[in-house]
Amino acid sequence: MERAYRRVVANKGAPGVDGMTVYQLADHLKQHWLTLRERLLADEYHPSPIRAAAIPKPKGGTRQLGIPRSLTA
């Protein structure tokens, strides 16, 4: 989780479908880490389904894009 967070910060990631920014996520993780960790370890967290879409690249070819279907986890 920490490695993924650092990658998003380094890439200046945009807010997710919930509108939470990277900076808001830091506070959210600090407040809710124990619960999140328990759910992850207990295999009780299930991310929303993702719809795949191929988008054209400016110089040709395509890039895969994952589009969240809902906000429920």
Biopython code that builds the backbone (N, CA, C, O; Angstrom):
import numpy as np
from Bio.PDB.StructureBuilder import StructureBuilder

atoms = [
    (1, "MET", "N", (0.833, -1.181, 0.000)),
    (1, "MET", "CA", (0.000, 0.000, 0.000)),
    (1, "MET", "C", (0.878, 1.245, 0.000)),
    (1, "MET", "O", (0.624, 2.203, -0.731)),
    (2, "GLU", "N", (1.915, 1.213, 0.833)),
    (2, "GLU", "CA", (2.796, 2.381, 0.911)),
    (2, "GLU", "C", (3.527, 2.605, -0.415)),
    (2, "GLU", "O", (3.676, 3.744, -0.859)),
    (3, "ARG", "N", (3.979, 1.528, -1.039)),
    (3, "ARG", "CA", (4.680, 1.653, -2.317)),
    (3, "ARG", "C", (3.746, 2.210, -3.389)),
    (3, "ARG", "O", (4.146, 3.067, -4.177)),
    (4, "ALA", "N", (2.514, 1.730, -3.421)),
    (4, "ALA", "CA", (1.539, 2.227, -4.396)),
    (4, "ALA", "C", (1.260, 3.712, -4.151)),
    (4, "ALA", "O", (1.180, 4.494, -5.098)),
    (5, "TYR", "N", (1.114, 4.094, -2.897)),
    (5, "TYR", "CA", (0.863, 5.496, -2.560)),
    (5, "TYR", "C", (2.016, 6.377, -3.050)),
    (5, "TYR", "O", (1.785, 7.429, -3.646)),
    (6, "ARG", "N", (3.260, 5.944, -2.797)),
    (6, "ARG", "CA", (4.419, 6.734, -3.228)),
    (6, "ARG", "C", (4.455, 6.886, -4.747)),
    (6, "ARG", "O", (4.829, 7.943, -5.255)),
    (7, "ARG", "N", (4.069, 5.840, -5.471)),
    (7, "ARG", "CA", (4.049, 5.920, -6.938)),
    (7, "ARG", "C", (3.007, 6.927, -7.420)),
    (7, "ARG", "O", (3.256, 7.685, -8.357)),
    (8, "VAL", "N", (1.842, 6.931, -6.776)),
    (8, "VAL", "CA", (0.792, 7.879, -7.166)),
    (8, "VAL", "C", (1.248, 9.311, -6.889)),
    (8, "VAL", "O", (1.034, 10.197, -7.716)),
    (9, "VAL", "N", (1.868, 9.543, -5.746)),
    (9, "VAL", "CA", (2.374, 10.883, -5.415)),
    (9, "VAL", "C", (3.440, 11.300, -6.431)),
    (9, "VAL", "O", (3.422, 12.431, -6.919)),
    (10, "ALA", "N", (4.362, 10.397, -6.750)),
    (10, "ALA", "CA", (5.437, 10.713, -7.698)),
    (10, "ALA", "C", (4.886, 11.029, -9.088)),
    (10, "ALA", "O", (5.448, 11.853, -9.809)),
    (11, "ASN", "N", (3.784, 10.373, -9.462)),
    (11, "ASN", "CA", (3.173, 10.609, -10.773)),
    (11, "ASN", "C", (2.179, 11.759, -10.758)),
    (11, "ASN", "O", (1.544, 12.051, -11.772)),
    (12, "LYS", "N", (2.042, 12.420, -9.597)),
    (12, "LYS", "CA", (1.075, 13.509, -9.435)),
    (12, "LYS", "C", (-0.314, 13.045, -9.848)),
    (12, "LYS", "O", (-1.003, 13.702, -10.629)),
    (13, "GLY", "N", (-0.710, 11.892, -9.305)),
    (13, "GLY", "CA", (-1.973, 11.255, -9.656)),
    (13, "GLY", "C", (-3.185, 12.137, -9.447)),
    (13, "GLY", "O", (-3.246, 12.937, -8.513)),
    (14, "ALA", "N", (-4.139, 11.973, -10.332)),
    (14, "ALA", "CA", (-5.397, 12.716, -10.271)),
    (14, "ALA", "C", (-6.330, 12.063, -9.255)),
    (14, "ALA", "O", (-6.150, 10.894, -8.914)),
    (15, "PRO", "N", (-7.320, 12.802, -8.769)),
    (15, "PRO", "CA", (-8.303, 12.210, -7.849)),
    (15, "PRO", "C", (-9.014, 11.027, -8.492)),
    (15, "PRO", "O", (-9.190, 10.973, -9.710)),
    (16, "GLY", "N", (-9.415, 10.085, -7.653)),
    (16, "GLY", "CA", (-10.164, 8.926, -8.126)),
    (16, "GLY", "C", (-11.623, 9.269, -8.333)),
    (16, "GLY", "O", (-12.008, 10.437, -8.274)),
    (17, "VAL", "N", (-12.445, 8.240, -8.578)),
    (17, "VAL", "CA", (-13.865, 8.471, -8.823)),
    (17, "VAL", "C", (-14.564, 9.063, -7.603)),
    (17, "VAL", "O", (-15.634, 9.659, -7.724)),
    (18, "ASP", "N", (-13.958, 8.898, -6.429)),
    (18, "ASP", "CA", (-14.544, 9.471, -5.216)),
    (18, "ASP", "C", (-14.144, 10.929, -5.012)),
    (18, "ASP", "O", (-14.614, 11.575, -4.075)),
    (19, "GLY", "N", (-13.278, 11.453, -5.885)),
    (19, "GLY", "CA", (-12.869, 12.851, -5.790)),
    (19, "GLY", "C", (-11.753, 13.111, -4.792)),
    (19, "GLY", "O", (-11.342, 14.259, -4.626)),
    (20, "MET", "N", (-11.253, 12.081, -4.125)),
    (20, "MET", "CA", (-10.219, 12.254, -3.109)),
    (20, "MET", "C", (-8.861, 12.493, -3.773)),
    (20, "MET", "O", (-8.427, 11.714, -4.622)),
    (21, "THR", "N", (-8.206, 13.574, -3.377)),
    (21, "THR", "CA", (-6.887, 13.880, -3.921)),
    (21, "THR", "C", (-5.823, 13.045, -3.209)),
    (21, "THR", "O", (-6.093, 12.416, -2.186)),
    (22, "VAL", "N", (-4.622, 13.049, -3.758)),
    (22, "VAL", "CA", (-3.507, 12.326, -3.153)),
    (22, "VAL", "C", (-3.243, 12.862, -1.747)),
    (22, "VAL", "O", (-2.938, 12.097, -0.832)),
    (23, "TYR", "N", (-3.361, 14.160, -1.583)),
    (23, "TYR", "CA", (-3.086, 14.770, -0.284)),
    (23, "TYR", "C", (-4.170, 14.419, 0.734)),
    (23, "TYR", "O", (-3.875, 14.233, 1.914)),
    (24, "GLN", "N", (-5.413, 14.329, 0.285)),
    (24, "GLN", "CA", (-6.490, 13.904, 1.179)),
    (24, "GLN", "C", (-6.333, 12.429, 1.541)),
    (24, "GLN", "O", (-6.674, 12.014, 2.649)),
    (25, "LEU", "N", (-5.820, 11.652, 0.610)),
    (25, "LEU", "CA", (-5.628, 10.219, 0.848)),
    (25, "LEU", "C", (-4.656, 9.985, 1.990)),
    (25, "LEU", "O", (-4.852, 9.063, 2.782)),
    (26, "ALA", "N", (-3.615, 10.793, 2.094)),
    (26, "ALA", "CA", (-2.640, 10.634, 3.178)),
    (26, "ALA", "C", (-3.340, 10.695, 4.530)),
    (26, "ALA", "O", (-3.112, 9.838, 5.384)),
    (27, "ASP", "N", (-4.188, 11.699, 4.733)),
    (27, "ASP", "CA", (-4.920, 11.827, 5.997)),
    (27, "ASP", "C", (-5.891, 10.669, 6.191)),
    (27, "ASP", "O", (-6.023, 10.136, 7.293)),
    (28, "HIS", "N", (-6.569, 10.285, 5.115)),
    (28, "HIS", "CA", (-7.532, 9.178, 5.184)),
    (28, "HIS", "C", (-6.826, 7.886, 5.616)),
    (28, "HIS", "O", (-7.330, 7.153, 6.467)),
    (29, "LEU", "N", (-5.670, 7.616, 5.031)),
    (29, "LEU", "CA", (-4.938, 6.398, 5.386)),
    (29, "LEU", "C", (-4.460, 6.440, 6.833)),
    (29, "LEU", "O", (-4.486, 5.422, 7.523)),
    (30, "LYS", "N", (-4.025, 7.610, 7.296)),
    (30, "LYS", "CA", (-3.592, 7.732, 8.690)),
    (30, "LYS", "C", (-4.753, 7.439, 9.642)),
    (30, "LYS", "O", (-4.568, 6.767, 10.657)),
    (31, "GLN", "N", (-5.937, 7.936, 9.321)),
    (31, "GLN", "CA", (-7.102, 7.766, 10.184)),
    (31, "GLN", "C", (-7.671, 6.353, 10.138)),
    (31, "GLN", "O", (-8.151, 5.847, 11.152)),
    (32, "HIS", "N", (-7.622, 5.718, 8.981)),
    (32, "HIS", "CA", (-8.335, 4.452, 8.795)),
    (32, "HIS", "C", (-7.431, 3.253, 8.527)),
    (32, "HIS", "O", (-7.921, 2.186, 8.156)),
    (33, "TRP", "N", (-6.117, 3.411, 8.709)),
    (33, "TRP", "CA", (-5.206, 2.349, 8.329)),
    (33, "TRP", "C", (-5.493, 1.028, 9.043)),
    (33, "TRP", "O", (-5.474, -0.019, 8.396)),
    (34, "LEU", "N", (-5.752, 1.037, 10.326)),
    (34, "LEU", "CA", (-5.969, -0.232, 11.039)),
    (34, "LEU", "C", (-7.157, -0.999, 10.467)),
    (34, "LEU", "O", (-7.074, -2.211, 10.267)),
    (35, "THR", "N", (-8.255, -0.306, 10.203)),
    (35, "THR", "CA", (-9.433, -0.960, 9.627)),
    (35, "THR", "C", (-9.148, -1.447, 8.215)),
    (35, "THR", "O", (-9.505, -2.570, 7.861)),
    (36, "LEU", "N", (-8.507, -0.610, 7.409)),
    (36, "LEU", "CA", (-8.175, -1.005, 6.043)),
    (36, "LEU", "C", (-7.266, -2.231, 6.048)),
    (36, "LEU", "O", (-7.472, -3.168, 5.277)),
    (37, "ARG", "N", (-6.269, -2.219, 6.914)),
    (37, "ARG", "CA", (-5.337, -3.350, 6.996)),
    (37, "ARG", "C", (-6.063, -4.626, 7.382)),
    (37, "ARG", "O", (-5.834, -5.677, 6.784)),
    (38, "GLU", "N", (-6.935, -4.543, 8.377)),
    (38, "GLU", "CA", (-7.697, -5.715, 8.807)),
    (38, "GLU", "C", (-8.543, -6.270, 7.666)),
    (38, "GLU", "O", (-8.577, -7.481, 7.448)),
    (39, "ARG", "N", (-9.225, -5.388, 6.940)),
    (39, "ARG", "CA", (-10.064, -5.832, 5.819)),
    (39, "ARG", "C", (-9.240, -6.468, 4.710)),
    (39, "ARG", "O", (-9.647, -7.471, 4.125)),
    (40, "LEU", "N", (-8.079, -5.883, 4.419)),
    (40, "LEU", "CA", (-7.206, -6.453, 3.396)),
    (40, "LEU", "C", (-6.695, -7.834, 3.803)),
    (40, "LEU", "O", (-6.741, -8.777, 3.013)),
    (41, "LEU", "N", (-6.206, -7.947, 5.041)),
    (41, "LEU", "CA", (-5.666, -9.217, 5.512)),
    (41, "LEU", "C", (-6.738, -10.295, 5.646)),
    (41, "LEU", "O", (-6.454, -11.479, 5.466)),
    (42, "ALA", "N", (-7.974, -9.886, 5.963)),
    (42, "ALA", "CA", (-9.073, -10.842, 6.104)),
    (42, "ALA", "C", (-9.747, -11.141, 4.769)),
    (42, "ALA", "O", (-10.729, -11.883, 4.720)),
    (43, "ASP", "N", (-9.231, -10.575, 3.701)),
    (43, "ASP", "CA", (-9.800, -10.737, 2.360)),
    (43, "ASP", "C", (-11.259, -10.279, 2.331)),
    (43, "ASP", "O", (-12.102, -10.882, 1.665)),
    (44, "GLU", "N", (-11.539, -9.200, 3.067)),
    (44, "GLU", "CA", (-12.890, -8.652, 3.120)),
    (44, "GLU", "C", (-13.056, -7.425, 2.236)),
    (44, "GLU", "O", (-14.166, -6.914, 2.092)),
    (45, "TYR", "N", (-11.985, -6.955, 1.653)),
    (45, "TYR", "CA", (-12.060, -5.799, 0.765)),
    (45, "TYR", "C", (-12.149, -6.294, -0.671)),
    (45, "TYR", "O", (-11.336, -7.108, -1.108)),
    (46, "HIS", "N", (-13.127, -5.802, -1.388)),
    (46, "HIS", "CA", (-13.302, -6.187, -2.789)),
    (46, "HIS", "C", (-13.483, -4.917, -3.609)),
    (46, "HIS", "O", (-14.520, -4.260, -3.514)),
    (47, "PRO", "N", (-12.476, -4.562, -4.419)),
    (47, "PRO", "CA", (-12.576, -3.340, -5.210)),
    (47, "PRO", "C", (-13.712, -3.409, -6.216)),
    (47, "PRO", "O", (-14.163, -4.491, -6.592)),
    (48, "SER", "N", (-14.159, -2.258, -6.640)),
    (48, "SER", "CA", (-15.223, -2.173, -7.639)),
    (48, "SER", "C", (-14.741, -2.760, -8.960)),
    (48, "SER", "O", (-13.549, -2.718, -9.264)),
    (49, "PRO", "N", (-15.660, -3.303, -9.736)),
    (49, "PRO", "CA", (-15.266, -3.820, -11.048)),
    (49, "PRO", "C", (-14.747, -2.696, -11.948)),
    (49, "PRO", "O", (-15.154, -1.541, -11.825)),
    (50, "ILE", "N", (-13.864, -3.053, -12.829)),
    (50, "ILE", "CA", (-13.260, -2.102, -13.759)),
    (50, "ILE", "C", (-13.650, -2.489, -15.185)),
    (50, "ILE", "O", (-13.583, -3.656, -15.571)),
    (51, "ARG", "N", (-14.058, -1.482, -15.953)),
    (51, "ARG", "CA", (-14.362, -1.709, -17.369)),
    (51, "ARG", "C", (-13.136, -1.280, -18.165)),
    (51, "ARG", "O", (-12.644, -0.163, -18.007)),
    (52, "ALA", "N", (-12.648, -2.173, -19.020)),
    (52, "ALA", "CA", (-11.470, -1.872, -19.833)),
    (52, "ALA", "C", (-11.891, -1.141, -21.101)),
    (52, "ALA", "O", (-12.924, -1.440, -21.699)),
    (53, "ALA", "N", (-11.071, -0.182, -21.494)),
    (53, "ALA", "CA", (-11.299, 0.542, -22.742)),
    (53, "ALA", "C", (-9.939, 0.840, -23.358)),
    (53, "ALA", "O", (-8.990, 1.174, -22.649)),
    (54, "ALA", "N", (-9.847, 0.721, -24.660)),
    (54, "ALA", "CA", (-8.617, 1.067, -25.372)),
    (54, "ALA", "C", (-8.785, 2.472, -25.938)),
    (54, "ALA", "O", (-9.757, 2.753, -26.640)),
    (55, "ILE", "N", (-7.837, 3.352, -25.632)),
    (55, "ILE", "CA", (-7.907, 4.718, -26.151)),
    (55, "ILE", "C", (-6.739, 4.939, -27.114)),
    (55, "ILE", "O", (-5.648, 4.414, -26.892)),
    (56, "PRO", "N", (-6.956, 5.700, -28.166)),
    (56, "PRO", "CA", (-5.887, 5.921, -29.142)),
    (56, "PRO", "C", (-4.783, 6.825, -28.577)),
    (56, "PRO", "O", (-5.050, 7.772, -27.838)),
    (57, "LYS", "N", (-3.548, 6.507, -28.944)),
    (57, "LYS", "CA", (-2.404, 7.334, -28.560)),
    (57, "LYS", "C", (-2.130, 8.330, -29.686)),
    (57, "LYS", "O", (-2.376, 8.022, -30.853)),
    (58, "PRO", "N", (-1.628, 9.509, -29.356)),
    (58, "PRO", "CA", (-1.393, 10.547, -30.376)),
    (58, "PRO", "C", (-0.488, 10.098, -31.532)),
    (58, "PRO", "O", (-0.675, 10.516, -32.675)),
    (59, "LYS", "N", (0.480, 9.254, -31.225)),
    (59, "LYS", "CA", (1.425, 8.823, -32.269)),
    (59, "LYS", "C", (1.106, 7.422, -32.791)),
    (59, "LYS", "O", (1.981, 6.738, -33.322)),
    (60, "GLY", "N", (-0.145, 7.001, -32.640)),
    (60, "GLY", "CA", (-0.558, 5.685, -33.121)),
    (60, "GLY", "C", (-0.603, 4.651, -32.009)),
    (60, "GLY", "O", (-0.017, 4.833, -30.942)),
    (61, "GLY", "N", (-1.295, 3.582, -32.276)),
    (61, "GLY", "CA", (-1.457, 2.535, -31.274)),
    (61, "GLY", "C", (-2.541, 2.895, -30.270)),
    (61, "GLY", "O", (-3.232, 3.903, -30.419)),
    (62, "THR", "N", (-2.680, 2.069, -29.259)),
    (62, "THR", "CA", (-3.685, 2.312, -28.223)),
    (62, "THR", "C", (-3.076, 2.109, -26.847)),
    (62, "THR", "O", (-2.010, 1.515, -26.691)),
    (63, "ARG", "N", (-3.787, 2.620, -25.860)),
    (63, "ARG", "CA", (-3.401, 2.457, -24.455)),
    (63, "ARG", "C", (-4.620, 1.947, -23.712)),
    (63, "ARG", "O", (-5.732, 2.435, -23.918)),
    (64, "GLN", "N", (-4.410, 0.959, -22.841)),
    (64, "GLN", "CA", (-5.513, 0.425, -22.049)),
    (64, "GLN", "C", (-5.865, 1.393, -20.921)),
    (64, "GLN", "O", (-4.981, 1.963, -20.281)),
    (65, "LEU", "N", (-7.131, 1.566, -20.690)),
    (65, "LEU", "CA", (-7.622, 2.442, -19.637)),
    (65, "LEU", "C", (-8.634, 1.658, -18.819)),
    (65, "LEU", "O", (-9.503, 0.995, -19.385)),
    (66, "GLY", "N", (-8.536, 1.724, -17.498)),
    (66, "GLY", "CA", (-9.496, 1.077, -16.616)),
    (66, "GLY", "C", (-10.479, 2.100, -16.076)),
    (66, "GLY", "O", (-10.074, 3.107, -15.494)),
    (67, "ILE", "N", (-11.768, 1.849, -16.264)),
    (67, "ILE", "CA", (-12.793, 2.785, -15.840)),
    (67, "ILE", "C", (-13.619, 2.152, -14.729)),
    (67, "ILE", "O", (-14.310, 1.162, -14.969)),
    (68, "PRO", "N", (-13.562, 2.707, -13.505)),
    (68, "PRO", "CA", (-14.357, 2.148, -12.398)),
    (68, "PRO", "C", (-15.844, 2.215, -12.720)),
    (68, "PRO", "O", (-16.314, 3.189, -13.308)),
    (69, "ARG", "N", (-16.584, 1.179, -12.336)),
    (69, "ARG", "CA", (-18.017, 1.113, -12.633)),
    (69, "ARG", "C", (-18.868, 1.719, -11.532)),
    (69, "ARG", "O", (-19.965, 2.205, -11.804)),
    (70, "SER", "N", (-18.383, 1.704, -10.281)),
    (70, "SER", "CA", (-19.174, 2.275, -9.197)),
    (70, "SER", "C", (-18.251, 2.683, -8.061)),
    (70, "SER", "O", (-17.043, 2.452, -8.121)),
    (71, "LEU", "N", (-18.814, 3.281, -7.039)),
    (71, "LEU", "CA", (-18.027, 3.715, -5.888)),
    (71, "LEU", "C", (-18.068, 2.727, -4.743)),
    (71, "LEU", "O", (-17.393, 2.949, -3.737)),
    (72, "THR", "N", (-18.823, 1.650, -4.842)),
    (72, "THR", "CA", (-18.928, 0.712, -3.740)),
    (72, "THR", "C", (-17.770, -0.256, -3.730)),
    (72, "THR", "O", (-17.296, -0.672, -4.787)),
    (73, "ALA", "N", (-17.316, -0.616, -2.560)),
    (73, "ALA", "CA", (-16.194, -1.561, -2.443)),
    (73, "ALA", "C", (-16.661, -2.816, -1.763)),
    (73, "ALA", "O", (-15.874, -3.741, -1.565)),
]
sb = StructureBuilder()
sb.init_structure("model")
sb.init_model(0)
sb.init_chain("A")
sb.init_seg("    ")
for serial, (resi, resn, name, xyz) in enumerate(atoms, 1):
    if name == "N":
        sb.init_residue(resn, " ", resi, " ")
    sb.init_atom(name, np.array(xyz, "f"), 0.0, 1.0, " ", f" {name:<3s}", serial, name[0])
structure = sb.get_structure()
